[in-house]
Amino acid sequence: MKRIVVLGGGVIGTMHAYFALKAGFEVVQVERDPEALSASVRNFGLIWVSGRETGAELALAIRARALWQKVGSEANIGFRGNGSLTVAQTDSEFAVLQEAAAMPDAQERGFELLHKNEVQKLEPLLNGKYVGALRCTQDGAVEPAMLFVGLREALLKNPNYTWIPNFEAVDFENNETGNHISNAQGVTVSGDYMVHCPGAAHTGFLADFMADAPLRKVFLQMGATIPIAEKLGHSLADTDSLRYYPAFKKLSLDQLPPQSKVASEHKMQLLLAPRFDGSFTIGDTHLYEEPFSHEIVEEPYKHLLDVINSIFGRDFEVGKRWSGIYSQTIGGDLYYRNEIAPGAVIVTGGGGRGNTLSPAIAEETITSWEK
Ligand SMILES: Cc1cc2nc3c(=O)[nH]c(=O)nc-3n(C[C@H](O)[C@H](O)[C@H](O)COP(=O)(O)OP(=O)(O)OC[C@H]3O[C@@H](n4cnc5c(N)ncnc54)[C@H](O)[C@@H]3O)c2cc1C
């Protein structure tokens, strides 16, 4: 049985481990932290098909959505196909949503235009000021807090899986016996194949291979509202999201009301994912220039609360704040894959869609390797 070594315990690495085991490989997965602590647990947990660009990106997202559904039926990760609502608060925003609902691939995306009374039938909690919403039935979500517990539990049931936390790889070698990584203590882990999934850690021994990679890092601010007793089913977005997602670039975005000063300065959109504990994960901001600040700024949270309070018609408070960094390709590729030696690749750069695409990205790697 051939062995695959996976570097990185984030969602990209863990999906590689998951699909490699299913394909009949032996898998050893190493992670420098005790458990994933980076982008993959700081995100919304959204599986966001709605905004993907027509063509290859949408096709990969739809494939990934189907794989998530399967993984969700096998592991306790809080997967649900809850759908999303992109909410229009003015008539001109609603007119742009109408265009979106008429896009040629609207059906593939599961788009449906809803007036306020129809939204309220689905989501009685949304009692504020809005005209209607674009529903996307293809969008889904997982619980980031459950994802790695659930996946690990499923992986560890397979005797061909080994999990090595607290292992920071500092060196890589390819020779006639295969691919090898070692840590600072000189412990080496070897395999026939190796997939490095370091997320935004474009550093250490990987820096040599990634010096000219078309990648950038992006810094985001996030938060969670204080839990409420009532439940919201759908994830939500505001129409600022239409400005950023490539699916909508041909719509009459100039008809949208001007973006607020704070949203424009921090390159914001509202995304909201309901959590099982009754809180909502909310965000986000985008900062592209390094070095990133160590500070969390308050203004964006006030903006997010204003938008949410106005859509729900009640007041929320932020209970938790955090930041996260992801790695994003800046060329036309959907993600970054670089073969650094025979049977050894680096896979990262999925950007703000990395959680969404992760199972399909892993499938592409694994099916390229012979058993
Ligand atoms: C705030 C935020 C919100 C987001 N929201 C969404 C969303 O809702 N939907 C979506 O689709 N995407 C979202 N994304 C993007 C998505 O989270 C990322 O694309 C994805 O998590 C990247 O996964 P990864 O495994 O490549 O990276 P990471 O999660 O960063 O994992 C990489 C892992 O590799 C480990 N590692 C690095 N170097 C070494 C080494 N030398 N040795 C051992 N281990 C090492 C790290 O410790 C880390 O655990 C969001 C990202 C952020 C930051």
The ligand as a Gaussian input file, in Angstrom:
#p B3LYP/6-31G(d) Opt

LIG

0 1
 C      -11.655000      34.946000       8.465000
 C      -11.792000      33.977000       7.346000
 C      -13.068000      33.643000       6.869000
 C      -13.193000      32.731000       5.823000
 N      -14.440000      32.280000       5.475000
 C      -14.564000      31.286000       4.549000
 C      -15.811000      30.699000       4.287000
 O      -16.802000      30.952000       4.958000
 N      -15.903000      29.820000       3.261000
 C      -14.819000      29.445000       2.523000
 O      -14.957000      28.686000       1.570000
 N      -13.573000      29.882000       2.861000
 C      -13.433000      30.796000       3.842000
 N      -12.201000      31.263000       4.183000
 C      -11.045000      30.697000       3.523000
 C      -10.681000      29.352000       4.121000
 O      -10.840000      29.369000       5.514000
 C       -9.221000      29.019000       3.755000
 O       -9.049000      29.103000       2.345000
 C       -8.895000      27.602000       4.200000
 O       -9.215000      27.421000       5.548000
 C       -7.408000      27.331000       3.978000
 O       -7.150000      26.049000       4.482000
 P       -5.662000      25.521000       4.578000
 O       -5.737000      24.155000       5.112000
 O       -4.979000      25.752000       3.260000
 O       -4.949000      26.547000       5.562000
 P       -4.921000      26.643000       7.146000
 O       -6.263000      26.535000       7.743000
 O       -4.120000      27.873000       7.437000
 O       -4.111000      25.368000       7.589000
 C       -2.736000      25.213000       7.313000
 C       -2.153000      24.395000       8.427000
 O       -0.813000      24.052000       8.109000
 C       -0.065000      24.079000       9.307000
 N        1.360000      24.256000       8.950000
 C        1.915000      25.287000       8.262000
 N        3.231000      25.092000       8.124000
 C        3.513000      23.916000       8.731000
 C        4.747000      23.176000       8.904000
 N        5.897000      23.623000       8.450000
 N        4.680000      21.988000       9.568000
 C        3.492000      21.518000      10.042000
 N        2.324000      22.182000       9.903000
 C        2.329000      23.363000       9.247000
 C       -0.639000      25.267000      10.057000
 O       -0.342000      25.200000      11.453000
 C       -2.120000      25.144000       9.746000
 O       -2.823000      24.426000      10.725000
 C      -12.043000      32.178000       5.225000
 C      -10.773000      32.506000       5.717000
 C      -10.655000      33.401000       6.769000
 C       -9.283000      33.736000       7.286000

